[in-house]
């Protein structure tokens, strides 16, 4: 929690100080108004012609106008503080998520990760903003209590003090209930969010297989469970608010009435106004403190979700900078998939070689690439790059020299140029023309450069755009994991020929099922037969 608080207040301390300053001003203005109001009411202004009463009234109205303006400014600063803090937390969490081990994304649904990322930052940030107000709320309670003691009888003060343990009791009892149901809401919501994203991602299959009923029933069941917990949480919260409102409405009446009934303790009309004004304000200030307590109970599961992300381990990286890839070698390599173990024969690929890898599904072709590039880290055996174990190299320098393209095709909204150069404005136009020719996108570029609609681009076009992105990085080694499988055989062959011709010094390793193009490669590795030819 300490870590997330520091992140939230990073570059936000000034806003927090200004907020505290204006809240303190409001507090002492309230004290000043109480004194002036008491004087005004005790002057019997309804029957008095004293001009000083008018002056006093003008002062009170003027102070209230200032309070109005400061409240508007306080609202502005507190919201700036909140959303700046949310941005700080999300930026930090996003960096942690991107830098963590790839296995994290295998174990957790993307929808659940996204749900935790958004909801935890919203809820926890609101709590941290309220935390700034805690010292002021405590001081407010003391100041308002002091104002009340100056205007009330001893029995009235005793009655006010006796009400506090009752409020505490209801707060503690209902707070535990709220925490319990908030936790259940969060867990259901995470699952519901994940299921929703999966459903929308599989919309094509849902339509073709006519499985709408299955998905909608599952969605409705989970949503009904979540609704039940939300309703219970709301009922407990509103019950607590209702109990407080009863105290707010009844206490001033009881205090004033009891004070009046005690003939030996008279009460002025000014004091009556003060009690009717400041007893509810005092209870509300106590309410804010307990609201913070309830908020803390409610956000506990969100803090846990946030801390799970903040404490993510960074993927392993060595210290050596990889300058050139002279060779890649796999020795005694194997990888565990739950109870299944994949073995790969010893392989060696030299710089500038063009290699095709064959093998049936599940044989470990993609696993080989993922381990080489550092996405999978828990392999057995050795992966040697330039005769040195891969784990010794800095992961970023490794990924500059070795680029992997998989079947996951990612296109961003924007022009083709922005997709290829990632918003870099100083790109070389000659490079662009040459790359477009290699991947056969010249015609596509002329027709679609302004703004790409990723939903209207074919799988083959996306594959060629991603290939162009990789080539522009000028790696030593280019790994293609069935990237061109969505193209027809002729286009695949043309692109491979262009690649090999334009980049004779680049090592290109391709996973493919099309043997017809095997003649383009220096080496073909068949993992089924553990054979290299």
Secondary structure, 3 states (H helix, E strand, C coil): CHHHHHHHCCCCHHHHHHHHHHHHHHHHHHHHHHHHHHHHHHCCCCCCCCHHHHHHHHHHHHHHHHHHHHHHHHHHHHHHHHHHHHHHHHHHHHHHHHHECCHHHHHCCHHHHHHHHHHHHHHHHHHHHHHHHHHHHHHHHHHHHHHHHHHCCHHHHHHHHHHHHHHHHHHHHHHHHHHHHHHHHHHHHHHHHHHHHHHHHCHHHHHHHCCHHHHHHHHHHHHHHHHHHHHHHHHHHHHHHHHHHHHHHHHHHHHHHHHHHCCCCCCCHHHHHHHHHHHHHHHHHHHHHHHHHHHHHHHHHHHHHHHHHHCCCECCCCCECCCCCCEEEEEEEEEEECCEEEEECCEEEECCCEEEEECCCCCCHHHHHHHHHCCCCCCEEEEEECCEEHHHECHHHHHHHEEEECCCCCCCCECHHHHHHCCCCCCCHHHHHHHHHHCCCHHHHHHHCCCECCCCCCHHHHHHHHHHHHHHCCCCEEEEECCCCCCCHHHHHHHHHHHHHHCCCCEEEEECCCHHHHHHCCEEEECCCCEEC
